């Protein structure tokens, strides 16, 4: 039930930027157009038709703003006050290991926290609400401050070189903890796109660039390629490109290298 609610809330927040563009009225007086380059420093040979706008590039108005304000004053802005699981979400002292990595044995806050942080960040920047932005930053920094090149993606307290740790992650529903990492990765890429916070970008690089085999070594982590790709677009990190290439390459089949 929590997963359904959070996914629905995230869809609502993500839809704001699209719908606001469609329904926003024309300004009463002409507004000088400001040229902004939203392109990333690094791009693959095959480019998308459209560039994603960072959170906050479009601000909701009218009934869309009313919905956003209701989310700010309701669950989205105060999720950790409604359920203690969100106080534990990616907190420095919530370090699950072994069987406790299973979502129903203690790992669920990694999934729930990823959904929440993503919606919280995008809502904060859409409303230009400094309190929400700072709240998101504190929660993301709780991970970023501890990131290192030996962790398993954002599970910084685990050791990717430890057979026991890798076995525990794989045993937890075929790598579900790494799938939950991708939700946090999406939250971090959204936050960085809007803020340019270098500390967050460094955390993303440590997660996705430390191990070229990280994205394909455990099957249950398919939420990670997109935030990994975004990180490569901003950094050009060769290890991330190699990890993505290795993940999508099929033996004997042509593929486009990044």
N, C-alpha and C positions, 0 to 999 in steps of 0.2 A: 504494500500500500504506500509506503514511504517513497519507493522508487517511482511509482506512477505519479504521485503528487509532484515530486521534484522534477521529473521529466516534463510534466505539463507546465510547471512554473517556468522552466528554462525555455520552453518553446514560446511562451508568452513574452518573456523579456527579449528573446532573440528576434521576435516578429516586430518589435517596436520600430526598429530602424527601417524596415521595409515599409510598414503601413504608414509611418509618419510621412515618408516621401510621397505616398500616394494621396493622402488626405490633407496635407498641409495646404493652407490657402496661400494665394499670391500676396506678397507684401503690398501695402498701400502705396508706398513710394519706392522708386527704383533703388536697388541695393547694388553697390559696386561688387563685382565678382572678384574673389580672391583666388588666385591660381595656387593649388596645393598639389604636390606630387605624392601620391599614395603608393607608388611603386616600391617594391623591395629591392635592396641592393643586389641580390642574387636571384636569378630566374632560370628555370630549366628550359631546354630547347622548345618544348611544347608549352605554350603559355595559355592561361585561361582567357576567355573573352572579356571577363569583367574582373576588376580588382576589388577585394573586400575592403570596405570602409572600416576604420577602427571604431570601437565603441566611443560614443560621444560626438562623432562627426555629425550626427543628426540628432536633434533634441525633440522629444515627443511634445505634442501640443494637444489641446482639446481633451476629448475623452480618453485618448491614449495616455496623456499625462496624468489624468485622474487615475487610471489603472495603475500606472507606475507609482504614483504617490500612495495608493492603497497597498501596493506590494512593499514599498519602503516602510510604511507604518505597521504592516502586518507581518506575515510569516517571513518574507524574504529579508527584511531588515532586522528581524529578531528571532531567527530560527533557533539559536542556542539558548534562548530564554524559554522556548516551548518544549525542547527535548534535550536531555543531557547528552545524547549521542552526538549532537553537533558541537558540544563543548569539547568532546574527545576527538573530533574530526581533525586528523593530521596534527594533533597537539604533540609537543616534544616528548611528553611522558606517555603517550599512547603508542607504544612500540610493540606491535604484535609479532610473535615468532612462532615457529612450529605449527601445531594444529590451530592456534589462535588466529592464524592468518585466514582461516575460513570465514566467510562473511557472517555466518550465523554463530560463530564462536568468539567474535570480537573484532572482526575486520570490517564490518559494515560501515562504520564512520568514514572509512577511506572513500567508499563510493558516494555516500550521502554528502560528505564534505565537498567532494569534487563538483557535484551538481550545484550545491549551494554557493560555493565560492565563485563559480562561473556566472551564475545569475546575479549574485551580489555585485560583482565587479562591473558587469555590463549595465546593470541598473544604476549603479553609482555614477558611472561616466555618462550614461544617457541623460541623467538628471543634473549632472555636474554637482553632485552632492558630496561635499568633502568628507562628511562623517562616514558615509558608506564606503568611500574610496579608502579612507584610513583604516576602517574596520577590515576591509579585504586585505589591505597591505599587511596588517598585523598578522592575519592568519596565514598568508602566503609566506611571509618572512619566517614564520615558525618552521617552515620546511627549508626555505632558501638558506637560512643561517647555518643549517647543518649539512647541506649537500656536500658530497665528496665524490671522487671518481671511482670509488670502490663499491658504491651502493648498487642496488638493483632498481634502476630508474629512480623514482622518488622515495623508495624505501631505503632511506639513507643509513639506517641502523643495521641493515643486512649487508653481507659481503658477497659480491657476485663471484668471488673466487672460492667461496666455501661450498663444497658439494652438499653439505647439510642444508644450507640456506636455499640453494637452488632447488633442491629436492622438495623442501617444504613449500616453496612457492608453486612449483609444478603440481604438487599433490593437492593444493587448495583449489579444487575445481579447474584443473588444467591451466593454472596461471591466472586465476581470477584477480589476485592482488595487483598484477601488472596491468590488467584491464582497468582496474580502478585508478591506477596511476595516470592513465590516459585522460581521465576526467579532470584530474588536477592539472595535467599538462594543458588541456584546453583552457582552464581558468587562468593559468599563468600566461598563455599566449594572448588571451584577450586583454589581460591587465597590461602586459607589456606593449601591445599594439596601441593602447590608449595613452599610456603614461611614459613609455620610453625608459622605464626603470631598469637600469643595467644589472642590478642585483638579481632581478627576476630572470633576465636573459642569461646571466651566468649560471643560474640554477638549471635552466632548460638545457644549456650546453653540457653541463655535467651529467644530466640525466640521459641525454640522447647521444652524446658524442664520446663518452668514455669507453664504450664497448661496441665495436662495429657489428657484433653479432647479436646485440641486445634485442633487436626487434623481431628476430626470427627464431631465437633460441627456445622460446616458450610460446606455444601457440595461442594461449588465451589473452593476448594483449593487443587486439586489433583496434583499440581505441587510440593507440599511440602514433600511428603513422602521420596523421594530420598535424598534431602539434609538433612532431619531429620535423615535418616538412616546413612548417612555418618558421621553426628555429633555424633551419638551414637557409631559408630565404633571407633572414636577417643577418646571419653570421658567415655563411659560406663554409661552414665547418665540414671538412672533407670526410671525417669519420661518420658524421650523420648521413651524408650523401651515400657513402659506402654501405651503411646499414640499410638504408631504404632500397638501394639497388639490389643488395643481396636478398632482401625480403621479397621483392617482386619478380626477380629473375627466375625463370623456369629453365631447367636444363634443356638445351637444344632449341630454345625459342628466342626470337629476337626481342630485345627490349631497349628502351631509351634510357641511357644513363643520365643521372643528374650531373 
